[in-house]
Amino acid sequence: MASRAKSRTLTDHEKIRRWAEERGARPSTVKRTHSDDNTGIIRLDFPGYSGENSLEEISWDEWFEDFDDRNLALIVQDETADGEQSNFNKLVSRESVESDSENTSATRKRRTSSRANASRTSQSQKANASRAGRGASAKKGSTSRSSGSKSHAERKTTGRGRSSGKKAA
């Protein structure tokens, strides 16, 4: 059975470097954006893939300096859904990742709270129904009732009640 592909977010330099080097990736920049005074757009270059003509290798120090200056995080996938080693990676703003995890956490809290409220509401409704049932059975024997309403016994005799399924003679 195939496993689900999971991603994780990395900001630690050693973990990023280890993940990349396990896959043969090198720190790089997009050639057309790189200049002597600007690193440009950073990427990880996997030999044999599409970046061959458009990426230029840079040092890990230069790559991480830009990574930190731009407050980036690296989302990676260790394995594909089929269990093969994955090269999937994406550079994103750390703020967006923190925001996503905060939103996810807040969503979980709301769901938990909603379930608890629904459970309490359900229990409360059951308790109210039970109390109402006890109150109705206590009122059955009462002779005072509002005009125009028929008792359970009277509804049975007229054939409108369904409690016994039989009409009284």
Stockholm file with secondary structure:
# STOCKHOLM 1.0

chainA/1-169         MASRAKSRTLTDHEKIRRWAEERGARPSTVKRTHSDDNTGIIRLDFPGYSGENSLEEISWDEWFEDFDDRNLALIVQDETADGEQSNFNKLVSRESVESDSENTSATRKRRTSSRANASRTSQSQKANASRAGRGASAKKGSTSRSSGSKSHAERKTTGRGRSSGKKAA
#=GR chainA/1-169 SS CCCCCCEEEECCHHHHHHHHHHTTCEEEEEGGGCBTTBCCSEEEECTTSGGGTTEEECCHHHHHHHHHHTTEEEEEESBCTTSCBCCCEEEEEHHHHHHHHHHHHHHHHHHHHHHHHHHHHHHHHHHHHHHHHHHHHHHHTCSCCCTTCCCHHHHHHHTCCCSSSCCCC
#=GC SS_cons         CCCCCCEEEECCHHHHHHHHHHTTCEEEEEGGGCBTTBCCSEEEECTTSGGGTTEEECCHHHHHHHHHHTTEEEEEESBCTTSCBCCCEEEEEHHHHHHHHHHHHHHHHHHHHHHHHHHHHHHHHHHHHHHHHHHHHHHHTCSCCCTTCCCHHHHHHHTCCCSSSCCCC
//
